Amino acid sequence: MYTNTTRLGAVASGPIIALGSISPLGYHGIFATCAGLTLVAAVMLVPNGRKS
């Protein structure tokens, strides 16, 4: 499971960094995108935690 998670993170981070490097926001845009994805993941975990 850890290998799949690492692989998904590597695949997802490539486009985020590529888009951040060409956008005017630069590193701040990369950070904001990652923060947004973390928020989405946290929101998706809340309903799953309440079912158990």
Order of alpha helices (4+ residues) and beta strands (2+ residues): alpha-alpha
